[in-house]
Amino acid sequence: MAATETVNSLRERLKQKRLLLLDTDGSISLSLSLFVLATYAKSQGKTPVCFGPTDLVCCRTLQGHSGKVYSLDWTPEKNRIVSASQDGRLIVWNALTSQKTHAIKLPCAWVMTCAFSPTGQSVACGGLDSVCSIFNLNSPTDKDGTIPVSRMLSGHKGYVSCCQYVPDEDTHLITSSGDQTCVLWDITTGLRTSVFGGEFQSGHTADVLSVSISGSNSRMFVSGSCDATARLWDTRVASRAVRTFHGHEGDVNAVKFFPDGNRFGTGSDDGTCKLFDIRTGHQLQVYYQQHGDNDVPHVTSIAFSISGRLLFAGYSNGDCYVWDTLLAKVVLDLGSLQNSHEGRISCLGLSADGSALCTGSWDTNLKVSVSQHWP
């Protein structure tokens, strides 16, 4: 009990110290960041977000997995989705018709992540086997009708939690792992180009759960970890993180760059999403919905609308909130709509043009919702 009291006291002192630093050293730059965020929203020509359930249509339910859906990704050309499930399969879907174009049996059933290459010709996946496997969708199938692995990226000492291709490149991707590191891979050679973290003091001190690469500067990426922090990295300087972002009180399960590349969002087990500025290091906004009980649902996945005005967040209790990023208010709960998921929202993502949202769930289904009113 004495040890617990000491830890809580130190945690509170640390929290107050961070707030003090923000007040004394960062108030000008924080105010500037908020002003820039507001200016960015106004530049989109948008009035305060207001739309109802009739503005959103769940037009497709993608059924075919026999296990919990853990991950999904869209192709840049909008109409295809790849999903990974506990049933040990990757399925590539035509989102417009709900048809399956590929069903890939994986070498390891415990898959946790999947991603499309920028050209849409390949898919990558990883999981508890600590390997990132690459599949060329144009490869001929074997005698069992499945596509063989075209490349296996081995080197992590823990599970592969997330993978993302470097924008506009089919030859490089970044993975995060339970070994506390992120790795930049050369897919052509199968070798590690750079390792981020690990023995370096500025690296994560617990499992890394997610990564997001900046769309405006592909050399920069951000990672989220079980150490309750997010870290910004430059692929040209692997020896240290550019900046570390504190503020969460639980695992950071999801990170996503804001459309302009100057900010990024996070989702955590503490039930909050946060918006950070990469230039000042300051927290700009907190997105939290009060609950009547003490069982706060975890944030499992996040995504931004094309303009950045909306933040989509999936939760462990099946909710899927649409937040106004500027006002930090929920404008819609997709979990309350008819034909919503019946289990934990494990993953979500927007199509390249921003008109369609796909959500994946532990209920084994994916749902595609379309709106013409998302700013």
N, C-alpha and C positions, 0 to 999 in steps of 0.2 A: 504493500500500500504506500509506503514511504517512497519507494522508487517510482511508482506511478505518479504520485503527487509531484515529485521532482521533475519528471519528464514533461508533465502538463505545464508546469511553471516555466520550464525552459522553452517549450513550444510557444507559449503566450508571449514571452519576452522577445523571441525571435520574430513573431508576427508583428509586434509593436515596433520593433526595430526597422522592419521592412517598410511599414507604413510611414515611419518617421523619415526614412530615406526618400520615399516618394514625395512627402510634403516639402522637404527642405531642398532636395537636389533636383527633383524632377517635375515640380509643379508646372513650370513653364512649358517644358517639352510635352508633358502629359496633356495640358490644355491644348497645345498645338496639335497633338495627335488626334484629340477628339474633334477639334475644329476641322482638320483635314478629312476625318471620317464623315462628318456632317456635310462638308462641301462635296465629297465624293458622291454621297447619296443624292444631293440636290442636282449634281451634274447629270444624273440619270433621268432627270425630268419626272421624278416620281412624287406623288402625293403620299400622305401616310397610308400604309398598307391596310387595306380593308377588303376582304372578300369572304364569301360564305361557302358552305359545303357544296352548293350547286355549281361553283366555279371549278370544282375538282371532280374528275371522273376516273374511277378505277376501271380501266378498259380491258385489262388482261390479268388473268391469274395463271401463272406458269407452274403447271403441275408435272412432276416427273421424278423428282427426288424422293427417296424412301427414308431419308434421314434428315437431321437438322441442317439447315442451310447456314453456312458460316461466312461466306464471302461472295461478292459479286463485282463485276466491272463491265462498263460499256465500251464499245468500240468508238473511235472518233467519228465514224460515219453515221452514228446515231442508232441504227436499227438492230444491232446485235448485242447480246449480253452473255457473259460467261459466269457461271455460278459453281461454287464448290460446296460439297455436302459431306456429312458424316457417313453417307452411304459409300464413300470412296470413289466418287465419280465427279468429273467435270462435265457440265452440260453447256453447250453453246446454243443459244436460243435466237430465233428471229422474233424480236419484240413486237413486230407488227402483226405477225400471224400466229404467234405462240408455238410455232413448230420448232423441234429440236433439229439442228443441223449437224451436231456432233455430240456423242456421248463417250467420254474417254474414261476408261477404267484406270485408276491410279495405282502405282506401285506400292504406295502406302495409303491406307484408308483414312488415316488421321490427318486430314488436310485442314489447314487453317486460313489460307489466303489464296487468291488467284488474281490474275491481271492479264489484260489484253496488251499486245504490243501496239505501238502507234499506227502501224499499217494494218493491224487486224489480222495479220497472217499467222501469228503465233500466240500462244497463251502460256503463262507461267503459273506455277503453284508451289506451295511449300507447306510443311506441317511438322509433325512430331518426329519425322525421320531426319530432321536437321538438314535436309537437302532441298534446293530449289530446282524443280524439274521443268524443262521447256518442251513444249509440243508444237511442232509445225503442222498447222491445220491442212496444209496442202500435201502432206506426206501420205503415201498409200497405206491402207490399213493392213494389219497382219491377218493371219488365218482365223483369228477370233473376232475380227471385225473392228478392232480398236487401233488407235494411232500409237505407234511406239514413241518412247521418249527420244527426243533428238539431242538433248544436252542435259546433263546433271551437274549442277553447281554445288560442289561439296567443299566444306571448309568451316561451317559454323559448328560450334560445340554445344549448341542448344537448339531447341525447336525454332523453326522459321515462322514468325508471327505475321509478317507483312512483306509484300513485294510490290514494287512499282517500277515500270519502265521509265527510263529517262525520256522526256518529251522529244519527239521527232527522231528517235533512235531505236531501231530494233536490236541493236548490238550491245546495249548497256542497260542494266537495271540495278536497283538498290533494294537490299533486303534488311529486315530487322530481325532480331533473334533473342531468345531467352538466355543467350550467353553474354548479354549486356552490350552487344555491339551492333553496328550497322555495317554493311559491306557493299561496295560498288564493284560490280562484276563486269567482265568482258565476256559476253556470251559466245563470241566467236572462238575464243581460246578456252573458255571455261575457267579462267583464272580470276583471282581477286585483284582488282586494281588498287583499291584502298580499303583499309579497315578503320572504322570510326569508333573510338572508345576502347574498351578492354583495359589494357595496361596504362592508358593515359588518364591522368588525374581529372581531366575535364570531361571525361566520359560518364555515361550513366552508371549508377551503382546498383541497378536491379534490371530485371527483364525489360527489353525494349519491345513495345507492343505495336507500334505503328510508325509509318513514315509518310511524308508528303513532300513532293518535289515542286519547287516554284515553277509556275507556268511562264513567268516573265524572265526568269534567270535560272536555267536548268542546272547551274553549278551549286545552287543553294537548296538545301532540304532541311526539314524539321522532323524531329523524332519525339515520340511520347513514351513514357516508361512507368514501370511499377514503383519507381523512386519518387513519384508524384511531381516530376518535372518534365518540361519540354526543352529540347536543346536545338539550337540552330547550327548547321554545319555548312562548310564550304568544301566542296569536293577537291579543291586544289590544296587545302590545308587540313589533312586528316588527323594531324597530331593533337588538335585541340578543338573544342567546340567554340564557335564564334560567340555564342551567348547562351546562358541558362535562364529559363523562365520558371519562377516559383509562383505559388498561389493556390494550387490544388491541395486537397487533404486526402487524396486517394489515388489509385492507379490512373494514369492518363491513357485511356483506351483508344482514343482517336485523335488525330491531328489532321488539319486540312488548311492549305493556303487560301487566303482571301484572293479574289480575282485579280486585284492589282499587284499582288506579290509583295506588298509592304506590311501585310498583317497575316495572321493565321489564327485559326480557331482550334480549340481543344474540347474534348469530352472526357469526363472522369467518373470513377466509381463514387465520388462524393456527390453525384447528382447534378453537377453544374457543367455548363459549357462556358468557356471564357474566350475573349478576343484579345490578342496581344499584338503590339507593334514591334516589328523586328528591328527598327532603327533606334528606338529609345529604350526598348526592353520593358515598357510599361504595359500593364493590364488596362485595356480600354473599356471592357464591358463584361458583365457577368449575366448569364442566362440561367435562371433558377425558378422553378415552379414549386410553390409551397404545397406540402402534402399534409393531410390531417394526422397521419400516424408517423411513427419513427422509422418506418421502412422506406427509406429514400431509394427510388429506382436508379440504377446505374445508367450512365450514358454510354452506349455501345458504339455508336457511329454518327458521323456528322457529314454535311455537305452544304455548300453555298450555292445560291442561285447565280445566274450569269452576272448580274449587276452587283451581287454581294448584299443586296438589301434583305434577303431572306436566308435564314439558317435552318436547315432541316436536321433534326436530332432524333435518333432512335434510342429507345430505352428498354431496359431489361423486363419491364412489366407489360410490354406490348404497345405502349404509347409511342407516337411519332409526332413530335411538336414541330410546327412551323413558326419560327421566331422572326420578329422584326429586329434586325441587327442593330438598328440605330436607337430604337426605343426600348429594347430588351423586353418586349411583350409577346406573348403567344397569340398569334392571329388565327391559328387553326390546329386542332388535334386530329391527325389522320386516324389515330387509334379509336376515336369515338364515332367514326363514320361507318355506315353500313358496308359489309363485305370487307372489313378490316382483318388483320391477322389475329390469330388465336393464341399466339405465344410470343416469346421474347423477340424483339427486333434485333437481329444480329448484324445486319449490314444494310447500307443504302447507298444510292448513287444517282446522279443526274445524267441525262443524255447530253451529248456534246452541244446541242442547241439550247439546252435548258428547259425544254418543253415537257419532258417526261421524267418522272421519278420512279425508280425501282427500289423496292424494299424486299429484304430476305428475312426469313424467320425460322425459329425452331419448330414451327408448325409444318415444316418441310416445303412450304410454298414460297414463290416470289410473286409480287404484285406490281403491276405497272400502272401508275396514275398519271393522267395528262391534264394540264391546265394551260390555257392561253393567257392567264392573268398574272403569272408569277413575274414580278419585276426582277 
